[in-house]
Amino acid sequence: MIGPYGIIHFVSFGKNGGGKLLNLKKLENILFYFIIIGSSLIIFSILGMFLNSKTPQAQAQNVRVDICKPYSASFEHNTESTGFVKEAYTELETDTQLDTVTLIKRYSQMKEELKSLRQALAKDRTVEYVIYSVVDYEGEALTFDETGGFTRYGISSKYNPDIDVFRITRQDAFNILYIRYYLPNGLYKYQSVRLQVALMHMCVLFGNKAFSIAYSVTPKEKLITLRDSDPDFPKIIEKLRLAFRDHAKRIGIKNPKYLNGWLNRIDKVFYIE
């Protein structure tokens, strides 16, 4: 009876067919090793695939984390930028509001300035009318009398020794009357242009004393606010006419040849319609 080891021994060392059996055994061993190696490779391949499948997930997670951080930073930066933009917009809006308020104030100022300019222009026209009415009444002819000396355009050499009356022009006479009578006595404040004209004529005749005479009849404040349309305007004008006539008569005693001219002039400027 042959046991297993006998068979092996027989297979290994038998003379008949031993080589074929030996080759078959080697083939089986080779196949066995191939199977073991192949199985190992498959196992390692599966394990590698599993690990590879996990790694991208981790990488993806890492990538998401890595991307998330700069995105958050970018978001924070954008938030800061947005805050800056909002702040800049707020400042711009505030500046715009301030500019609007400034423009409104400037517009109001311009309206006031325009109003003042119109008033000034109206006053300028009034001033020119008042003063030139006196200058043109006197005329450019050079005259002489004992009371005033040489006179041209109403400017006498006796009462204006610093002025060369021989060379003055119409414009010069305007400036002299404006600076020496109209402006310092505040004639521009008077509401009545007729009263302004009358008092300027009296200044040429009697100098600044003309205002003392006028204020002796009617208070200054009343004369300034007096209008041509006021009910008491004719009465006040008549009082002024009489007061200046009385003054002319007093000084005309020494110069009677000029008295009629003075009285006629007083009656013309203090006329009642």
C-alpha positions in Angstrom: 0.0 0.0 0.0 1.4 3.2 -1.0 0.8 6.3 1.2 0.9 9.9 0.2 4.6 10.2 0.7 5.1 7.2 -1.3 3.2 8.7 -4.1 5.3 11.9 -3.8 8.4 9.8 -3.7 7.2 7.9 -6.6 6.3 10.9 -8.6 9.5 12.5 -7.7 11.8 9.6 -8.4 9.9 7.2 -10.5 11.6 6.3 -13.8 8.5 6.1 -16.0 6.7 9.4 -16.6 8.5 11.1 -13.7 9.7 14.1 -15.8 6.2 15.0 -16.9 4.8 14.8 -13.4 7.7 16.9 -12.2 7.0 19.6 -14.8 3.3 19.5 -13.9 4.1 20.1 -10.3 6.4 23.0 -11.1 3.6 24.4 -13.3 1.2 24.1 -10.4 3.6 25.8 -8.1 4.1 28.6 -10.6 0.4 29.0 -11.1 0.0 29.0 -7.3 2.5 31.8 -7.0 0.9 33.7 -9.8 -2.5 33.3 -8.1 -1.0 34.6 -4.8 0.8 37.5 -6.5 -2.2 38.3 -8.7 -4.5 38.2 -5.7 -2.1 40.4 -3.8 -1.9 42.8 -6.8 -5.7 42.9 -7.0 -6.0 43.5 -3.3 -3.4 46.2 -3.4 -5.0 47.7 -6.5 -8.4 47.8 -4.7 -6.8 49.2 -1.6 -5.0 51.8 -3.8 -8.2 52.7 -5.6 -9.9 53.1 -2.2 -7.1 55.2 -0.9 -7.0 57.2 -4.1 -10.8 57.7 -3.9 -10.4 59.0 -0.4 -7.4 61.2 -1.2 -9.3 63.4 -3.8 -12.1 63.8 -1.3 -9.6 65.0 1.3 -7.9 67.1 -1.4 -11.3 68.4 -2.4 -12.0 69.2 1.2 -8.6 70.7 1.6 -9.1 72.6 -1.6 -12.5 73.8 -0.3 -10.9 74.9 2.9 -8.0 76.5 1.2 -10.3 78.3 -1.2 -12.8 79.2 1.5 -10.2 81.1 3.4 -9.1 83.4 0.7 -12.7 83.7 -0.3 -13.6 84.7 3.2 -10.7 87.1 3.2 -11.8 88.4 -0.1 -15.3 88.7 1.2 -13.9 90.6 4.2 -11.9 92.7 1.9 -15.0 93.3 -0.2 -16.9 94.2 2.9 -14.2 96.7 3.8 -14.3 97.9 0.3 -18.0 98.1 0.4 -17.8 100.0 3.7 -15.3 102.3 2.1 -17.6 102.8 -0.9 -20.6 103.4 1.4 -18.5 105.8 3.4 -17.3 107.5 0.3 -20.9 107.6 -1.0 -22.1 109.0 2.3 -19.4 111.7 2.2 -20.3 112.4 -1.4 -24.0 112.6 -0.5 -23.1 114.8 2.5 -21.0 117.0 0.2 -23.8 117.1 -2.3 -26.2 118.1 0.4 -23.7 120.7 1.7 -23.2 121.9 -1.9 -26.9 122.1 -2.3 -27.3 124.1 0.9 -24.4 126.3 -0.2 -25.9 126.8 -3.6 -29.2 127.8 -2.0 -27.5 130.2 0.3 -25.5 131.6 -2.5 -28.6 131.9 -4.7 -30.3 133.8 -1.8 -27.2 136.0 -1.5 -27.2 136.6 -5.3 -30.9 137.6 -5.1 -30.1 140.0 -2.4 -27.1 141.3 -4.2 -29.1 141.7 -7.4 -31.8 143.5 -5.5 -29.2 145.8 -3.9 -27.6 146.3 -7.3 -31.0 147.3 -8.8 -31.5 149.6 -5.9 -28.0 151.0 -6.4 -28.6 151.5 -10.1 -31.9 153.2 -9.4 -30.1 155.3 -6.8 -27.4 156.0 -9.3 -29.9 157.2 -11.8 -31.5 159.3 -9.1 -28.2 160.8 -8.1 -27.4 161.7 -11.6 -30.8 163.2 -12.2 -30.6 165.2 -9.0 -27.0 166.6 -9.3 -27.0 167.1 -13.1 -30.3 169.0 -12.8 -28.3 171.6 -10.7 -25.1 171.4 -12.9 -27.1 171.9 -16.1 -29.2 174.7 -14.6 -26.0 176.6 -13.7 -24.4 175.8 -17.1 -20.8 175.8 -18.3 -20.6 179.6 -18.7 -18.0 181.2 -16.4 -19.7 184.0 -14.4 -18.6 186.3 -11.7 -20.3 188.0 -8.7 -19.2 189.5 -5.4 -20.8 186.8 -3.2 -19.2 183.7 -4.8 -16.4 185.0 -7.1 -15.9 183.1 -10.4 -18.5 180.4 -10.9 -18.9 177.6 -13.4 -21.4 174.7 -13.3 -22.5 176.0 -9.8 -19.0 175.7 -8.4 -17.8 179.1 -7.0 -14.1 179.9 -6.5 -14.8 181.6 -3.2 -16.4 178.6 -1.5 -14.2 176.1 -3.3 -10.7 177.6 -3.3 -9.1 174.3 -4.0 -10.9 173.9 -7.3 -9.7 175.4 -10.6 -13.2 176.6 -11.8 -11.6 177.7 -15.0 -10.9 174.1 -16.1 -13.6 172.0 -14.5 -15.8 169.9 -16.7 -19.4 168.9 -16.3 -18.3 165.6 -14.8 -16.0 167.4 -12.4 -18.8 169.5 -11.2 -20.9 166.4 -10.6 -18.2 164.8 -8.5 -17.7 167.9 -6.4 -21.4 168.4 -5.6 -21.7 164.7 -4.9 -18.7 164.5 -2.5 -19.3 167.9 -0.7 -23.0 168.0 -0.5 -25.0 165.0 -1.6 -23.1 162.2 0.1 -22.2 163.8 3.5 -25.7 165.1 4.1 -27.3 161.7 3.2 -29.6 163.0 0.4 -29.7 159.5 -1.0 -31.8 158.5 2.0 -34.6 160.9 1.0 -37.6 159.2 -0.4 -38.7 162.3 -2.4 -36.6 163.0 -5.5 -38.2 166.4 -5.8 -37.0 167.3 -2.3 -33.5 166.0 -3.2 -33.4 168.3 -6.2 -34.7 171.3 -4.2 -32.1 170.9 -1.4 -29.3 170.4 -3.9 -30.2 173.8 -5.5 -30.2 175.3 -2.0 -26.7 173.9 -1.4 -25.4 175.7 -4.5 -26.9 179.0 -3.2 -26.3 178.7 0.6 -23.8 175.8 1.1 -24.4 173.2 3.8 -26.4 175.8 5.7 -29.3 174.8 3.5 -29.8 171.7 5.6 -29.9 173.7 8.8 -32.6 175.8 7.4 -34.6 172.8 6.2 -34.4 171.0 9.6 -35.4 174.2 11.4 -38.8 173.9 9.6 -39.3 170.1 9.6 -37.4 167.4 11.5 -34.8 165.5 9.5 -36.5 162.1 10.0 -39.7 163.5 8.6 -38.0 165.0 5.6 -36.2 161.7 4.9 -39.4 159.6 4.9 -41.5 162.3 3.2 -43.0 161.1 -0.1 -44.6 163.1 -2.9 -47.9 161.3 -2.4 -48.1 162.1 1.3 -51.0 164.3 2.2 -48.8 166.8 4.1 -46.2 167.0 1.3 -47.5 170.3 -0.2 -47.7 171.9 3.2 -44.1 171.0 4.1 -42.8 172.1 0.7 -44.5 175.4 1.2 -42.9 175.8 4.6 -39.5 175.1 3.1 -40.1 177.6 0.3 -41.0 180.3 2.7 -38.0 179.5 5.0 -35.5 179.8 2.2 -37.1 182.9 0.9 -36.7 184.5 4.3 -33.1 183.5 4.4 -32.4 184.8 0.9 -34.0 188.2 1.9 -31.8 188.5 5.0 -28.6 187.9 3.1 -29.9 189.8 0.0 -29.8 193.1 1.9 -26.1 193.3 1.2 -26.5 192.0 -2.3 -29.9 193.2 -3.6 -29.0 192.8 -7.3 -28.9 189.0 -6.8 -32.0 188.7 -4.6 -34.5 188.4 -7.3 -32.5 185.6 -9.0 -32.4 183.7 -5.7 -36.1 184.1 -5.0 -37.1 183.0 -8.5 -34.9 179.9 -8.2 -36.4 179.1 -4.7 -39.9 179.4 -6.2 -39.0 177.1 -9.1 -37.6 174.2 -7.0 -40.1 174.4 -4.2 -43.1 174.4 -6.5 -46.5 173.1 -5.8 -48.4 171.3 -8.6 
